Amino acid sequence: MGSVFESIMLVCFGLSWPISVWKSWTSKSTKGKSIIFTAAILVGYLFGIMGKILNNNINYVLVLYLINVIFVTIDFCLYFVNRRHEQPLACH
């Protein structure tokens, strides 16, 4: 039963990441983004995955963790791409 609740939690949290990625992609802006927050979420998901593996509790919930890690990683990378676009070009 614990895996059901864990999967519901991951789905609820995970719903926001495709939206965040879409916003980052279309806005080409870092406005309203916190790279520290995103990094903390990413680290949390990675520790969740490690916990599943170390406890030999590999089930369908691991797939939800991996999907979330993929979207958070994309959003993390887009932050740096967008930050580069926001920086003024240097004159030579």
C-alpha positions in Angstrom: 0.0 0.0 0.0 3.0 2.3 0.7 4.0 2.2 -3.0 0.5 3.4 -4.0 0.8 6.5 -1.8 4.4 7.1 -2.9 3.3 6.9 -6.6 0.4 9.3 -6.0 2.9 11.7 -4.4 5.3 11.4 -7.4 2.5 11.9 -9.9 1.2 15.0 -8.0 4.7 16.5 -7.9 5.5 15.3 -11.3 2.6 17.1 -13.0 4.3 20.4 -12.5 7.5 19.6 -14.2 6.3 19.3 -17.8 4.6 22.7 -17.3 7.8 24.2 -15.9 9.8 22.8 -18.8 7.2 24.2 -21.3 7.3 27.7 -19.6 11.2 27.7 -19.6 11.3 26.6 -23.3 8.7 29.1 -24.6 9.6 32.1 -22.4 13.4 31.8 -22.9 13.7 33.4 -19.5 14.9 32.5 -16.0 12.5 34.9 -14.4 10.8 33.3 -11.5 13.2 30.3 -11.5 15.4 29.2 -8.7 18.3 27.0 -9.7 18.9 26.1 -6.1 15.3 25.0 -5.6 15.5 22.9 -8.8 18.8 21.4 -7.8 17.4 20.5 -4.4 14.4 18.7 -6.0 16.7 16.9 -8.4 18.9 15.7 -5.5 15.9 14.6 -3.6 14.6 12.5 -6.5 18.1 11.0 -6.9 18.2 10.0 -3.2 14.7 8.6 -3.6 15.9 6.4 -6.5 19.0 5.3 -4.4 16.7 4.4 -1.5 14.6 2.2 -3.8 17.6 0.5 -5.2 19.4 0.0 -1.8 16.3 -1.3 -0.2 15.8 -3.7 -3.1 12.4 -2.2 -3.6 12.5 -1.9 -7.3 8.9 -1.6 -8.7 6.8 0.6 -10.9 7.4 3.6 -8.6 11.0 3.7 -9.8 9.7 4.6 -13.3 7.9 7.6 -11.8 11.1 8.8 -10.1 13.0 8.4 -13.4 10.3 10.4 -15.4 10.5 13.2 -12.8 14.3 13.2 -12.9 14.2 13.5 -16.7 11.9 16.5 -16.6 13.7 18.2 -13.7 17.0 17.7 -15.5 15.6 19.3 -18.7 14.3 22.2 -16.7 17.7 22.5 -14.9 19.6 22.6 -18.2 17.1 25.1 -19.7 17.8 27.5 -16.9 21.5 27.8 -18.1 20.5 28.0 -21.7 18.0 30.8 -21.0 20.4 32.6 -18.7 22.9 32.7 -21.5 20.3 34.2 -23.8 19.6 36.9 -21.2 23.2 38.0 -20.9 24.0 41.0 -23.1 26.4 40.4 -25.9 29.9 41.7 -25.2 31.3 44.3 -27.6 34.8 43.7 -28.9 
